[in-house]
Amino acid sequence: MDDQAKEVQRVLDAVDAVAAGEPPAERARRLAEMLESVRERVRQERRQAMQEMKDGGMTLRQIAAELDISFGRVRQILAEESDPSTT
């Protein structure tokens, strides 16, 4: 198992541990909180990586081509920091 697969497994194990033995409503609440935290962290990391690509001299169109996403989506993601309503 490579390092990335091991890390994914650790996250999945943490999800299992968070909700173990709790009533369904509490389990659902805790898992929703966990999911939102993970989503936010992934958004931040994605934006940071794309900003590094831009700071390294890539154009938004080059970033879009490299990541196989649209130019508009790249522009939207990079704008997220200055406009929290887009997150």
C-alpha positions in Angstrom: 0.0 0.0 0.0 1.5 3.4 -1.0 1.6 6.4 1.3 -1.5 8.0 -0.2 -3.6 4.9 0.1 -2.4 4.6 3.7 -3.5 8.2 4.4 -6.9 7.6 2.9 -7.3 4.5 5.0 -6.4 6.5 8.2 -9.1 9.0 7.3 -11.7 6.2 6.7 -10.7 4.7 10.1 -11.2 8.0 11.8 -14.7 8.3 10.2 -15.5 4.9 11.6 -14.2 5.8 15.1 -16.0 9.2 15.3 -19.4 7.6 15.0 -18.9 4.3 16.7 -21.7 3.4 19.2 -23.6 6.7 19.0 -27.3 7.1 18.4 -28.2 7.7 14.7 -29.0 11.4 15.1 -25.8 12.2 17.0 -23.8 10.1 14.5 -25.4 12.0 11.6 -24.6 15.4 13.2 -21.0 14.5 13.9 -20.4 13.0 10.5 -21.9 16.2 8.9 -19.5 18.3 10.9 -16.6 16.1 9.9 -17.6 16.3 6.2 -17.8 20.1 6.2 -14.4 20.3 7.9 -12.8 18.0 5.3 -14.5 19.9 2.4 -13.2 23.2 3.6 -9.7 21.9 4.1 -9.7 20.4 0.6 -10.9 23.6 -0.9 -8.2 25.6 0.8 -5.5 23.1 -0.2 -6.7 23.1 -3.8 -6.8 26.8 -4.0 -3.3 27.1 -2.5 -1.9 24.6 -5.0 -3.5 26.5 -7.9 -2.1 29.8 -6.6 1.3 28.3 -6.4 1.0 27.3 -10.1 0.0 30.8 -11.0 2.8 32.3 -8.9 5.1 30.0 -10.7 4.3 31.7 -13.9 1.4 29.6 -15.3 -1.5 31.4 -16.9 -5.1 30.6 -15.8 -5.6 28.8 -19.2 -2.4 26.7 -18.6 -3.6 25.8 -15.2 -7.0 24.8 -16.6 -5.4 22.6 -19.2 -3.1 21.0 -16.7 -5.9 20.2 -14.4 -8.4 19.4 -17.1 -11.0 21.9 -15.8 -12.4 25.0 -17.4 -10.7 28.4 -17.4 -13.8 29.8 -15.7 -13.5 27.2 -12.9 -9.9 28.1 -12.3 -10.7 31.8 -12.1 -13.6 31.0 -9.7 -11.4 28.9 -7.4 -8.6 31.4 -7.3 -11.2 34.1 -6.4 -12.6 32.2 -3.5 -10.2 33.7 -1.0 -11.3 37.2 -1.6 -15.0 36.3 -1.8 -16.0 33.9 1.0 -19.5 33.6 -0.4 -18.2 31.4 -3.2 -17.1 28.6 -0.8 
